[in-house]
Amino acid sequence: MRTKTSEGTGRGTRRGVTLTPARIGVLVLAVLALVFIFENTRETKIRLLIPEVTVPLWTALLATGVIGALCGAYFVRRRK
């Protein structure tokens, strides 16, 4: 009779994160997006429905990116 061992040849035998080409691509894009965001530091006017506010451009870009990531995560989670 065979016994189960912790040594396996299939997936899921290692704990931790496996770096796949897709994950590396996402990490590279995330780093490039952050570099782009923090390089744009000048003030800009943004109209939020009625009021007009003046904020650093990096703040507006970062907020937009976070909102987009949250929306994407929501729809990916709903699909599963």
C-alpha positions in Angstrom: 0.0 0.0 0.0 1.4 3.4 -1.0 1.5 6.2 1.5 1.1 9.9 0.7 4.3 11.9 1.0 4.9 15.6 1.0 7.2 15.1 -2.0 5.2 15.4 -5.1 5.8 15.9 -8.8 2.6 17.9 -9.5 1.6 21.4 -9.0 1.0 23.0 -5.6 3.9 21.2 -3.9 5.9 24.3 -3.2 4.8 27.1 -1.0 5.2 30.6 -2.1 4.8 32.5 -5.3 5.8 31.1 -8.7 7.0 33.7 -11.1 5.4 33.0 -14.4 6.0 35.1 -17.6 2.5 36.7 -17.1 3.2 37.7 -13.5 6.6 39.2 -14.5 4.8 41.1 -17.3 2.3 42.5 -14.8 5.0 43.5 -12.4 6.9 45.3 -15.1 3.8 47.2 -16.2 3.0 48.1 -12.6 6.5 49.5 -12.0 6.3 51.4 -15.3 2.9 52.9 -14.3 4.3 53.9 -10.9 7.3 55.6 -12.5 5.0 57.4 -14.9 2.7 58.5 -12.1 5.5 59.9 -9.8 7.3 61.6 -12.6 4.3 63.8 -13.3 4.3 66.1 -10.2 3.0 69.4 -11.6 -0.3 70.9 -10.4 -3.4 70.4 -12.5 -7.0 71.4 -12.3 -9.6 68.7 -12.2 -13.3 69.1 -12.4 -15.3 66.8 -10.1 -18.9 67.2 -11.4 -19.3 70.8 -10.2 -16.3 71.8 -8.0 -12.9 72.4 -9.6 -9.9 71.4 -7.5 -6.2 71.8 -8.0 -4.1 68.8 -7.1 -0.7 67.3 -8.1 -1.1 65.3 -11.3 0.5 62.2 -9.7 -2.4 62.2 -7.1 -5.0 62.2 -9.8 -3.2 59.5 -11.8 -2.7 57.3 -8.7 -6.3 57.6 -7.7 -7.5 56.7 -11.2 -5.2 53.7 -11.2 -6.4 52.5 -7.8 -10.0 52.8 -8.8 -9.3 50.9 -12.1 -7.5 48.1 -10.2 -10.4 47.8 -7.7 -12.9 47.6 -10.5 -10.8 45.0 -12.4 -10.4 42.9 -9.2 -14.2 43.1 -8.6 -15.1 41.8 -12.0 -12.4 39.1 -12.0 -13.7 37.9 -8.6 -17.3 37.9 -9.8 -16.4 35.8 -12.8 -14.9 32.9 -10.7 
